């Protein structure tokens, strides 16, 4: 309640509606406590990690938007693609190869199993392990997901150019 009253008093002040551009410091940041002003990001220009993270956010948002009709997330797609290409893999092998925490993978597999996309069965070689397979409906769904993912990849190429996309994949291949 007190915040609403403060905001109302502030808005009633003469000149309150006028937005003044904030001054910039030498490193591109806004001076002082001007949190309402434009935030300078010049200090982050040239930082590969920042640029990669911003691109990753765009990539994930576009992937999610492109595959929204089928309600599949990037990690679920990756898990299904790996299982589809390597039937019978253990949960541990999938988690390790994709860099997913084991507990998180169990949750992902539970959700994929509930949708009848993935099945877990006792491993023929290790009683303590589960072998992962796509179900018949999982194979059909993955085929549809791949078509939509290809559309997403075209969006990426449209955004950064086909040659830049290929170059980016080549650069990033050392991390996969």
N, C-alpha and C positions, 0 to 999 in steps of 0.2 A: 504494500500500500504506500509506504514512504517513498519507494522508488518511482511509482506512478506520479506522486505529487511533485517530486523533484523534477521529473521529466516534463511535466506540465508547466512548472515555473520556468524551466530553462527554455522551453519552446516559446513562452510568452515574452521573453526578453527581446528588446529591439535588436534587430540584426541577427537573431538566432537562426533564421532560415538561410542566411547567406553562408555558403561554403567557401572558405578561404583555402587556397592551395597551401599545402604545408611546405615548409622549407626543407631542403635536402641537405644532409651532411655530406662530407667528402666521399664517404663510401656508399652513397646511394640510399641511405636509410632516412626515415623521417626524423626530424629533431624532436627531442623531448617526449612528452606523453601524448602526442597527438594520435591516439588510436583510431579516431574517426577519419583522419586524413588518409590519403593514398599511401600505401605501404611500398617503399622502394625495395626492389629485388636486385638492383644493380650489383650488390655485393656478392650475389650468388652466380652471376654470369661467369662462365668459365669453369664452373664446378660440374664435372661429369656426373657425379652422383645425383645432384639436384636435377639436372636435365634428364637423366635416365628415369628418375622417379616420376617426374612430371609426364614423361612420355608413357611410362607404365600405367599411370592413372588414366590417361586418355585411351590407351589400348584396352584396359580392362573395362572401362565404361562403354566403349564401342562394342566389345565382345558381348557384354551383358545385354546391351540394347539390341544387338543383332540376333542374339539367341534367346531373347525374352519370351518369345512365343512357346519355346520348348522348355523354359525354366531350367537351364543348365548353366553352371558357373564354370569359369576357366579351369579350376582345379578338378572339378568333376569330369570335365571333358578330357583333361590330361590323363586322369586315372583310367577312364574308359578306353581311351586310345591306346595306352600302354598295355592294358589287359587284353584288348582286342588283337593287338599285334603279338602278344606273348601269352597265350592261354596257359593256365596252370601255374603262373607265377605265385609266389607266396606274398602275403601281406607285407612281410618284412622287406622283401626284394623291391616291391613297388614303392614303399615308403622311402627306402634308401635311395633308389634311383631318381625319384622325383623330389627328394629333399623335403618330405612331409613328415612331421612328427607322427610317431606310431598311433598315439591316442587320437590325433586329428584324422588320420586315415581310417581308423575304425569307425569314427562318426560318419565320414564320407561314404564308406562302404555300406554302413547301415542304411543311409538315405538312398543309395543306389539300389540296394537289395529290396527296400520297401517299394521302390518303383518298378521292380522286376527287371532291372537292367543287368545286375551282377549276381552271381551265385558263388557261395563259398562252400567248399567241400573239403573233407579230410584229405591231406596230402598222402599220396601213395608212398612217398619216401620218408616222411617225417610226421609221426602222429601228432606232434605238438603244433604243427603248421597247417594252415588252410591254403588250398589251391583256389585261385580266382579265375572265373570264367565269365564271359558275357553270356547272358541268356539269349534265346531267340529274339525276344523283344528288345533286348539290349543291343544286339547286332543291328537290327532294323533302325533303332533310335540313333545309334552311333553313325550310321550311314547318313541319316538326316542331319545330324549335328555337324558332320564333316562338310556337307554342302553349305550349311549356314556359316561355318567357320571359314570356308573358302571365300564367301561373300565378305566376311569381316576382313580377311587378308587383302581383298581388293580395296576395301576402305583405307587400310594402312597404306597401300601403294598409291592411292589417290592423294592421301595426306602428305606423304613424304617423297613420292616419286618411286617408280618401279626400280630404277637402278639403285637409289638410296636404300630401298627396302632390302634388296639383294646384298648390298654392301653391309648393311646393319646385321643381317643374319650371319654373314661371314665373320664379322667382328665378334658377335656374341657367341658363335659356335665354340669358342674356347672355354666357355663357362657352362656348357651343357654336357 
